[in-house]
Amino acid sequence: MSYTVKLAVFPPWKAPAPYETLAGAFATTADAVEAGEKALAPVAERELAGFAADLKPQRAREEGITAIAVPERPIHGFLIYDEAGIEVFAWTTLDVAVERAAEN
């Protein structure tokens, strides 16, 4: 099986809008995720820096869950599709924000 990566903008509370398909197909979802993260790294860091002060993590310690409020502006991410065109994975800069909040 092979996978395709599409970079996308995720408007608040709406469906993502893909704007670019990365060249080539990827043999595994791990390879596709790596390519998507690499392609968005500069954008993701700028975006995270731009709304870092607004992120107020909320934790449910007994369950090990960290949550943040969804920003009211578009964020970037990517979608991964399998050969049949079915979405199998989605990632946004908020995934990184939650990971970082959970570490603190």
C-alpha positions in Angstrom: 0.0 0.0 0.0 1.1 3.6 -0.6 0.1 6.8 0.9 -0.3 10.4 -0.3 0.2 13.5 1.8 -1.7 16.8 1.3 -0.8 19.9 3.2 -3.9 21.7 4.4 -5.3 24.7 6.2 -7.8 23.8 9.0 -10.3 26.7 9.6 -11.8 26.7 13.0 -14.7 24.2 13.3 -14.7 23.5 9.6 -13.4 20.8 7.2 -9.7 21.2 6.2 -8.9 22.7 2.9 -6.0 20.9 1.2 -3.7 23.2 -0.8 -0.7 21.2 -1.9 0.0 17.5 -2.5 3.6 16.4 -1.7 5.4 14.8 -4.6 5.6 11.0 -4.6 3.9 8.2 -2.7 5.0 6.9 0.7 5.3 3.2 1.5 4.2 3.6 5.1 2.1 6.0 7.2 5.2 6.7 9.3 7.1 7.8 6.1 4.1 10.0 5.1 3.9 11.5 8.6 7.7 12.3 8.5 7.4 13.9 5.1 4.4 16.0 6.2 6.0 17.2 9.4 9.2 18.1 7.6 7.3 20.0 4.9 5.4 22.0 7.6 8.2 22.5 10.1 8.9 26.2 9.4 5.2 27.1 9.2 4.4 25.0 12.4 7.0 26.8 14.5 5.9 30.2 13.4 2.3 29.3 14.0 3.0 27.9 17.4 5.0 30.9 18.4 2.1 33.1 17.3 -0.5 31.5 19.5 1.7 30.1 22.3 0.6 32.8 24.8 -3.0 32.1 24.1 -2.8 28.4 24.9 -4.0 27.5 28.3 -3.6 23.8 28.8 -6.2 22.0 30.9 -5.2 18.7 32.4 -7.2 15.9 33.8 -4.3 14.3 35.8 -6.2 11.3 36.9 -6.8 10.3 33.3 -3.5 11.6 31.9 -5.3 13.9 29.4 -4.2 17.3 28.3 -6.5 19.6 26.3 -6.3 23.1 24.9 -8.9 25.4 23.5 -9.2 25.5 19.7 -7.9 28.8 18.3 -10.4 31.0 16.5 -8.1 31.3 13.5 -7.0 28.8 10.8 -4.1 26.4 11.6 -1.9 24.3 9.3 -1.6 20.6 9.1 -1.6 17.7 6.7 -3.9 14.8 5.7 -2.7 11.3 4.7 -4.7 9.3 2.2 -4.4 5.6 1.2 -4.4 4.3 -2.4 -8.2 4.3 -2.4 -8.3 8.0 -1.5 -9.5 7.4 2.1 -8.2 9.7 4.8 -6.2 7.6 7.3 -4.4 10.2 9.3 -4.6 14.0 10.1 -2.1 16.2 11.9 -2.2 19.9 12.8 0.1 22.3 14.7 -2.3 21.8 17.6 -1.0 18.3 17.9 2.4 19.7 18.7 0.9 22.3 21.0 -0.9 19.6 23.1 2.3 17.5 23.2 4.3 20.5 24.5 1.6 21.4 27.0 1.6 17.8 28.3 5.4 17.9 28.8 5.2 21.0 31.0 
